[in-house]
Amino acid sequence: MRSATDFAPDPEVRSRQFRIGCIGAGMIMADCHLAAYRQAGFPVAAIASRTEARAQGVADRWGIPKVVPTPEALIEDPEVEILDIAYPPDQQPALIRHALRQPHIRGILAQKPLALTLAEAIALRDEAAAAGKILSVNQNMRYDQSMRVLKQILDRGDLGEVVFAQIDMHAIPHWQTFLEDYDRLTLANMSVHHLDALRFLFGDPDEITTVARKDPRTRFEHGDGITVSTLRFPSGALALSLEDVWSGPREKGYKDDQHITWRVEGIEGVAKGSIGWPTGAASTLTYASRKATGGEWVTPSWDTMWFPHAFVGVMEQLQHAIATGTPPALSVEDNVRTMALIEAGYRSIAEGRTVRLDEISIR
């Protein structure tokens, strides 16, 4: 039987020398990115946001030496070597393009979704390549501890051939109020986590079938409020991804049960667990394997959490790519394939059919 010490839930910090300029002062930057960077010893040189006073408050909290009046001015600051963006996706492409023109910017960490359309994501990929810059996309669920350990279990074959996988979300990303202005809502902005994680675990699927409905618990116009996607992989494995991001009721006095759970079934065993951020706890994993655990359930444990500790790995992989001249683990080229999966999901919703991924061009 294997022990929990056989796993690496958090990555090693191999590189940390490049100065970071942060754009954004909301919850994700203030409570996740900067908390992780402090822990890992990543140097943060400057911060900017839409409101200079808010950026100043975050700078005071984390000891950031410089507050820059605008995001554009921060990008132009020669002290900044890595640009770290935590901004709404409709405004992100212009910031990326401005950074690609700066000789001192060596790498860019963009938020997901990279853009609101696949065509825009492809354009950014190609423009970054032409500029010779490393553009990486913050698909931080790949660094959630349960996802990393699950990937290690899968890679060593403990579950055997995978038959079925599922991610089930009933939780509220309260910091993403900017989504109310978009015509593409849940699939582009929340399913992007889960669809990318499924690609990380199992590779690219052959096809996707997505259904959606408007969510009557919202107060703004939208199409894809609740989404359910079924993916079929070349091996024959099926995966289900469900996103319910206005889970409720949630009024004062109602004890809601927000949660994200996942399950993977294989010929030789089963792994299951939970994602901890809705309750502020560590993610969990337990698994049983006929060949690795003698059929007994084994539960590795760790003290770190997706929020904020996974953001160490996200920045570290970019730092290390710049230091070594190797591609980042979260490359823009790979992320375009996740964007293509989202595009296929929207086509499936619009046309009421299963969409093959080879219908979606990424050239």
Helices and strands as residue ranges (DSSP letters): G 4-6, E 20-23, H 27-27, I 28-33, H 34-40, E 44-48, H 52-62, H 71-76, E 82-85, H 92-100, E 107-110, H 118-131, E 134-137, G 140-143, H 145-155, E 162-170, G 177-181, H 186-189, H 191-202, E 207-213, E 226-232, E 238-244, E 259-266, E 269-275, G 277-279, E 284-289, E 297-298, H 310-324, H 332-351, E 355-356, G 357-359
